[in-house]
Amino acid sequence: MTRIARTALTPRPTARRSTLGRRSAVAALAGAALVLTGCTGGDSVAEQAKAGDNKGYVAGDGQIVQYAPDERAEPVELAGETLEGDTWETSEHEGSVVVVNSWASWCGPCEKEAPELVATHEAYADEDDVEFIGIDYREPSKETGRAQAQAWGLPYDSIYDDAGTSAIQMQSKLSTTPATAVLDRQGRIASVVLGPVTESTLSSLIDDALEETSG
């Protein structure tokens, strides 16, 4: 059953990676989450976003959606050139749990979220089967995105998506800015957070995916 919640998941104990059962912290509700897409870029949007006006783009409310293994769609086919000039695609990372975060320099909530992503990445730095990739969504230029990623201290690369094609590649699940998806070991979307994510919530979603058996 698809599970939807609008509040953060209960943080795990310190020994997060012990073999715990799946938590019931996300309330089980019927139905699927349907959210309109509509992110845009540009200087005026950047000013509005950072001012908190929420004009010109869709800002998430922190909704968390988890998909049971038998409800997940086919593996996503996310691919593109990164801010650092490399090529990244999901098919090359099968077998790992992958965190995908969509962000932009013009997104005020993304700036506030960045330290949470940095902390979560650090917490899993020694986990060979957990990977992070960003999507720099509707960014005016690579230079702008690269400078912003460095300013925020993002320790992983991001796909540069000036055309907005990642929205389709991610099966229309990342419909807000920011938004985060956790892919299971087969590359399928296991969970989504629409809006800024916290370290405790993201860690819980990663651990859920790690506890699953691939197959």
C-alpha positions in Angstrom: 0.0 0.0 0.0 1.2 3.5 -0.8 1.9 5.3 2.4 1.5 9.1 2.6 2.3 11.5 5.5 2.7 15.2 5.8 5.0 15.2 8.8 8.6 14.0 9.3 9.3 10.4 10.0 10.3 9.4 13.6 14.1 9.5 13.8 15.9 6.2 14.1 18.0 5.4 17.2 21.7 6.1 17.0 22.5 2.6 15.7 20.5 3.3 12.5 21.8 0.4 10.5 20.9 -2.4 12.8 18.4 -4.9 11.4 15.2 -3.2 12.5 11.8 -3.9 11.0 10.1 -1.4 8.8 8.6 1.4 10.9 5.0 2.4 11.0 5.9 6.1 11.5 4.4 7.0 8.1 0.6 6.9 8.4 -1.0 4.6 5.9 -3.6 6.4 3.7 -5.4 5.2 0.7 -4.7 6.6 -2.8 -1.7 8.0 -4.5 -0.3 11.6 -4.4 -1.2 13.7 -7.4 0.8 16.9 -7.7 1.0 19.3 -10.6 4.4 20.2 -12.0 5.4 23.7 -12.7 8.9 24.8 -11.7 10.5 27.7 -13.5 13.8 29.5 -13.4 15.1 33.1 -13.8 16.3 35.9 -11.7 12.8 37.2 -10.8 11.8 33.7 -9.6 15.0 33.6 -7.5 14.2 36.8 -5.8 10.6 35.7 -5.1 11.6 32.3 -3.9 14.2 33.6 -1.4 11.7 36.3 -0.3 9.2 33.5 0.5 6.6 34.7 -2.0 6.2 31.2 -3.5 5.5 32.7 -6.9 6.5 31.1 -10.2 7.3 27.7 -8.9 5.8 24.8 -6.9 7.0 24.6 -3.4 6.4 21.3 -1.5 4.8 21.0 1.9 7.0 18.2 3.2 4.7 15.4 2.1 6.3 12.0 2.3 5.1 9.2 0.0 6.4 5.6 0.3 5.7 2.9 -2.3 5.5 -0.7 -1.4 7.8 -2.9 -3.6 4.8 -4.4 -5.6 3.4 -0.9 -6.3 6.6 0.6 -7.8 6.9 1.5 -11.4 9.7 0.5 -13.7 13.3 1.7 -12.9 13.7 5.3 -13.7 15.9 6.3 -16.6 17.6 9.4 -15.3 20.7 10.5 -17.2 22.5 13.6 -18.1 25.7 15.6 -18.0 26.7 16.8 -14.5 27.9 20.2 -13.3 31.4 18.8 -13.2 31.2 17.6 -16.8 30.7 13.9 -16.2 27.9 11.7 -17.5 25.6 10.1 -14.9 22.8 7.6 -15.5 20.9 5.3 -13.1 21.5 2.2 -15.1 25.2 2.3 -14.0 24.2 2.4 -10.3 21.9 -0.6 -10.0 22.5 -2.5 -6.8 22.8 0.7 -4.8 20.3 2.8 -3.0 20.4 6.2 -4.7 19.2 9.5 -3.2 18.1 11.9 -5.9 17.6 15.5 -4.9 16.1 18.2 -7.2 17.2 21.7 -6.4 18.0 25.1 -7.9 20.0 28.2 -7.0 16.8 30.3 -7.3 14.9 28.1 -4.8 14.9 29.6 -1.3 13.8 26.4 0.5 16.7 24.5 -1.2 19.2 26.7 0.5 17.7 25.9 3.9 17.6 22.2 3.0 21.2 21.9 1.9 22.8 21.4 5.4 20.4 18.5 5.9 21.6 16.8 2.7 25.2 17.4 3.5 24.8 15.9 7.0 23.0 12.8 5.6 25.6 12.3 2.9 28.3 12.4 5.6 26.4 9.9 7.8 26.4 7.4 4.9 29.9 8.2 3.6 31.2 4.7 4.6 28.2 2.9 3.0 29.3 1.6 -0.4 25.7 0.8 -1.4 24.3 4.3 -0.8 24.9 7.0 -3.4 23.7 10.6 -3.9 23.0 12.6 -7.0 21.5 16.0 -7.4 19.4 17.5 -10.2 20.1 21.2 -10.8 16.7 21.9 -12.2 15.9 24.7 -14.7 19.2 26.4 -13.8 20.1 29.4 -16.0 23.7 28.2 -16.5 26.2 25.5 -15.4 28.4 28.2 -13.9 25.6 29.4 -11.7 24.7 25.9 -10.5 28.3 24.9 -9.9 28.9 28.1 -7.9 25.8 27.5 -5.8 26.6 23.9 -5.1 30.0 24.9 -3.9 28.6 27.7 -1.7 26.2 25.2 -0.1 28.9 22.6 0.3 27.1 19.9 -1.6 29.6 17.0 -1.5 28.2 15.1 -4.5 27.7 16.0 -8.2 24.4 17.1 -9.8 22.9 16.6 -13.3 22.5 19.9 -15.0 18.9 20.1 -16.3 18.2 23.5 -17.9 15.4 22.0 -20.1 13.5 20.3 -17.3 13.7 16.9 -18.8 14.4 15.2 -15.5 10.8 15.7 -14.5 9.8 13.2 -17.1 12.8 10.9 -16.4 11.7 10.8 -12.8 8.2 9.7 -13.8 6.7 13.1 -12.7 7.3 12.2 -9.0 9.6 15.1 -8.3 6.9 17.7 -8.8 8.1 20.4 -6.4 11.3 22.3 -5.7 13.0 21.0 -3.7 12.1 17.3 -3.9 13.9 14.1 -3.0 13.5 10.5 -4.1 15.1 7.4 -2.8 15.6 4.7 -5.4 15.7 1.1 -4.4 18.5 -1.3 -5.6 16.7 -1.9 -8.9 16.4 1.8 -9.6 12.7 2.1 -8.8 11.3 5.0 -6.8 10.8 3.7 -3.3 9.9 7.0 -1.6 9.5 10.7 -2.3 9.6 13.8 -0.2 7.9 16.8 -1.8 9.5 19.8 -0.2 12.6 20.3 2.1 13.8 17.1 3.7 15.5 16.7 7.1 18.4 14.4 7.9 16.2 12.2 10.2 13.5 11.7 7.6 15.9 11.0 4.7 18.0 8.6 6.9 14.8 6.7 7.7 13.8 6.4 4.1 17.4 5.3 3.1 17.4 2.7 5.8 14.0 1.4 4.7 15.4 0.8 1.2 18.6 -0.7 2.5 16.6 -3.3 4.6 14.8 -4.5 1.5 16.1 -7.6 -0.3 16.8 -7.0 -3.9 15.0 -9.2 -6.3 
